[in-house]
Amino acid sequence: MLKLEPRAEPSRTMALASPLIALALTTLLAAALFALLGKDPLASLRVYLVEPLNGWRAVSEVALKATPLILCALGLAVCFRSNVWNIGAEGQFLLGAIAGGGVALWLHQQGVTGARGVYAPLVLAAGVVGGAAWAALTAALRDRFNANEILVSLMLVYVAQQLLNYLVFGPWKDPKGFNFPQTPTFDASTWLPPLAAGYRAHVGVLVALAAAAAFSVFMFRSWRGFELQVGGLAPAAARYAGFSSRAALWTALLLSGAMAGLAGAMEVAGPLRQLTPHVSTGYGFTAIIVAFVGRLHPAGIVFSGVLLSMMLIGGELGQSRLGLPNALSGVFQGLLLFLLLACDTLIHHRVRWVGAARRAAA
């Protein structure tokens, strides 16, 4: 019989190498899956891992997709380190998009115009408020009724999606949109300025990098961040030290919701420039994988956000060039997370063979 026994002192080197090992194993399994599907494994891996970085335009698209993933994952990292399991970043992302899009539409209806990006901060601020307000529902139900935040935050995702559908199919629908479920295109004054002419990557990329630096200081160099981490690692010690679990709950969820809402507002003010039922392609759920692959550390989240962005774009390229199902991207993301958790388990535990005599004695 095999048995897992805790290691006396887990290897710090292996803990750092764990994501790389999981990525290597995922690549090997992906190659085997491509072969089973009748595709050239090397050519398929090239499409998934090399083509997304083939040229500045491709790099721009990777940065564009990585931005919302990084922002959502930063907020989730704070939650998970605080032992608050927010699984509803997708819903908070959608509410940020709705709030930011609502402000952009209101400015458009008022006839407000200006230089490109001059009103973009208002759109982003509305997204932050919208995402935080949606996360506050989860915090209030957990705080007042001790409701499970996993279930509440997850169920609110579907409420947010139905709210978005109602708006784009109903009162916010573009009367000149040929009956498509979409809002009018926002005025250019609410668009995010691009980083370079001719590319879709916008200043939100810089905001995401600045947010990663700010979260690094908050989580590891501030007293409030220390309180959150102690509460997550040792709740009893946190209570003994006088740290408020209630304050930690609200801080973590509001901060996570605000970051997801900011990402949603950036999506509608950046590449989309309008609201549609498909504002998000699952950024909030993918950000959970980004956070764990990044070891819940801002620096790691930046790199894992780029990696998962490459997988998403690689899935689109594989679908168009090789005829592969787009669902493979989700399969590879799940494999990566599963293998990372397996590696972490073996880092903290060793596998022992328990013989028949020892089993009888036990």
N, C-alpha and C positions, 0 to 999 in steps of 0.2 A: 504494500500500500504506500502510495506517495503522500507525503505530508509537508506542509509549508511551516517552517520555523523562522521566527524573527531573527535577523542578523544582529549581532551585538553592536556593530558600527557599520552602517551602510557606506559604500564607497562614494565619496564626493565626486571623483572623476567619472564614475559610471553614471552618476546622477546627471552630470552635465552632458555626457555623451548619449544619454538615453534617447532624446529626440532624433539625433542623427542615426542611431541604430534603427529606430522605428521607421524613419524615412527610407533607409536602405532596404529594410525588409518589405516595406510597402512597394518600393520600386521593383523588387524581385517578383513579388506576387502579381503586380500589374503586368509585368512582362509575360508571366505564365498565363494570365487571363487573356492577354492579347493573342497569344499563340493558340489558346483554345478557341478563340473566336475566328481563327483563320487569318489573322493579320500578322504582319512582320513586327516582332516585338521591338526591334531597334528603331524602326521607322516610326512606330506608334509612340514610343517613349520620347523620340525627338520632337514629335508634334506636341506632346504634353509638357515637356520640360525645357525644350530649347527654343521652339518657335515663339513662345510668349515673350522672349527677350531678344528676338531677332530684329534689331533696329530701334531707333528712338521712338517711332510711333508705337511700336509694340510695348516698349518700356512705359510709355505714357499711359497705355491702356491698363497695364499691370498696376501702376500707381493709382489710377482712377478707381479700380476695384478694391485695392488694398486699403484705401482711405476709410470707407465705412466699416470695414472689418476691424481695423486697428482701433477706431474710436469706440465701437461697441465692445470689443474685447477688453479695452482698458477699464471700462466701467464694470464689466463682469469680473475682472480680476480682483477688484476691490471687494465685490460681493462675496466671491468664493473664498478669499482669504479671511473674510469676516464670518465665514460659515453661514452666509445668507445665500440661498440657492435660487437666484433669479434666472429662470429659464425663459422669461418673456421679453427678452431684448427685441425680438422681432416686432412685437406689438408696440413697444415704446418707440422703435424706429418708425413704424407707420404713423403713430400719433405725432411724432416730430415732423414727418412729411406733411401730414394734414394741417398741422398748426402753421408751419412755414408756408405751405401752399396757400392757406387761407389768407395770410397777410399779403402775399404776393398778388392774389386775386383782388383783394380789397384795394390795394394800391393801383392796380390796373383799372378797376371800376371807377376810382376817383380821378382817373386821368393823370395820375402822377407819373412823370417821366424824368429822366436825368441820365447822367453818364453811366456807362455799364458798371454795375457793382456798387453804386452809391447807396442803394437801399438793401443790399445783401445782408448787412449786419442785423437789420430788423427781422429778416426772414430767419436767420440763424438763431437769433434770440428767441423768436417764437417757437422754433423747433426745440430748443433747450427746455423751455417752459412746458411745452406739450408732452415731451418725453418724461420729464420729471413728474408731471401731474398724473400721467398714466401709471408710473411706478408707485406713486403715492397711494393709489388704490390698493395695491398689494401690501404696502407697508401698513396701511390703516387696518385692513382685515386681519393681518398677522398680529398687529399690536393690540387691537381691541378684542378680537374673537379667537386669537391663536390659530387662525386658519393656516393651512400648509402653503407656504409661499411658492413651492414648486407648482402645485396644481393651480393656484390662483393666477400666477403670472402666465402660465401656459394657456389657460382658458381665455385670458384677456387678449391673447394674440388673435383669436378668432373673432372676438368682439371688435377689435380694431380693424380687422380686414373687412368685416361686414359694414362697419361705419364708413370706411373708404369706398366700398362698393356703392353704398347708398348715395354718397355725395357725387361721385363721378357719373353714376347712372341717373341722378336726380337733379338737385338744385344747382350743382356746380357744373353740370354738363355743358359743353360748348355747343351753342345753337348752330354754329357754322361748321361743326366737326363731322358732317356727313353721318350723323347718328352713331359715331364711335363713342364709347364710354371714356371720355377724357375732358379735362378742363381746357379753357383757352390757354394759349401760350403766354407765359408771364412776360411782363415788360423787361426789356434789356437792363433796366436799372436795378433789377433784383437778381440778375445772373452773377455767378461767381466769376471773377476774371481768370483767364487761363494763365498757366505758368509761362507758356510760349505760344506765339502765334501759329495757328495750324494744328495745334494739339488739343486734346480734350481734357487733359489733366489740368486741374485748377488750383487755386491757392489753398483749397482744403487740404491738399497734401502737406503743405507747410504747417497748417493748423494741427494736423494729426501728429506730426513729428514733435511740434512744440508741446502738445498734450502728453505725449509719451514722456518727455523730459519732466514736465510738471508733475505727472503721476509718480515718477520715480522719486522725486523729492518728497511728495506727499506721503507715499507709502513707506519710505525707508528713512526719511530725515525729519519727520514731523511727529509731534506728540499725538496728534489725532490719528495719524496712520498707525502709530504704535498701539494705541488703544484698540483699534479695529483688529489688528493682527493678533493681539493677545486674546481678545474675545473669541476669535476663530479657533486658535490653537488650544487654549485652556480656559473655557468659560468659567470654571470654578475659581481659577486664579484671578480672572478679570473681575468677578464679583467681589472677591476678597480685597482687591486693590481699589474698589470703589468705582470701577468703570461701569457706565450705564449700558446695558444690553439694548435697551430701548433706543437710546441715541445712536448706537452702532447700527441698528436695523434701519432707522430712518436715513442716516447718513449714507450707508452703503447703497440702499435702493434708490434714493433721490439722485445720488451721483451717477449711478449706473443708468438710470432712466434719462438723465440729462445728456449723457454722452451718446446714448442710442438716438435720442431725439435730435441732437446736433447732426449725427450722421444722416438721419432721414431728411432733415432740412437741406443739408448739403447735396443730397441726391436729387432733390427736385429743383434746387437752385443751380445745380451744376450741369450734369449731362442731360437730364430730362426736360427741365424748364416748363413742366406742366405735371398735373397729377393724372395717373392712370391706375387701373386696378392692379397693375403689375409693377408698382413702384419698387418693391423689394424682390430680389430673387433668392430670398432666404438668408440675407446677410446676418440677421440676428441669431439664427440657429448656427450658421457656420462660425460665427464669432465665438461660440462656446468651444469649438475645436481649436480655434486660433488661440484662445486664452490658455488652454491646457497644454497645447504644443509649445507655447511660449513660456511655459513654467510659471504662469501667473506673474511674470516680470515684464515691465514695460519694454525693455530692450528686446527680450525674447519675443514679445508680441509683435513688434515691428517686423522682425524677420519671418515669423510664422504667418503674419498677415500677407506678406509678399508671396510666400510659398503657396498659401491657399488661393490667393488671387491667380497665380500661375496655373493652378489646377483648374480653376473655373474657366479661364480663357482656353486652356488646353482642351477641356471638355468640349467647348464650342468649336474649336478647330478640328478636333477628332470627329465630331459629328458631320461637319461640312466636307472635310477632305478625305476621311477614311470610312465614312458611313457607320461610325460607331455610335451606340446609343448615348445620349447626353447624360443618362442616369449613372454612367460610369464615374463621373466626377464625384457624385455622392457616395458611391461604393468606395472609391479611393480615400475620401475623407474619413469615412467610417473605419476603414482598415487602419489608417494612420492613427486615429485616436485609440482604437482597440489595441494595436501593437504598442503604442506608447504606454498605456495602462499596464499591459503585460510586462513590459520592460521595467516599469516602476515597481511592480509587484516583486519581480525577481531581484531588484536592487535592495529592497528592504527585507526580503525573505529568501531563504535557501530551501531547495527541494531535498527532502530526506526520504530514503527508503526504509520503511518500518517493517521488519520481518515478522514471521508468524509468532515466534516466541515472545517478541516484545509486545505484539498486539494482545497475546493471551495474558501477559503480565499486567498490561494496562487494563 
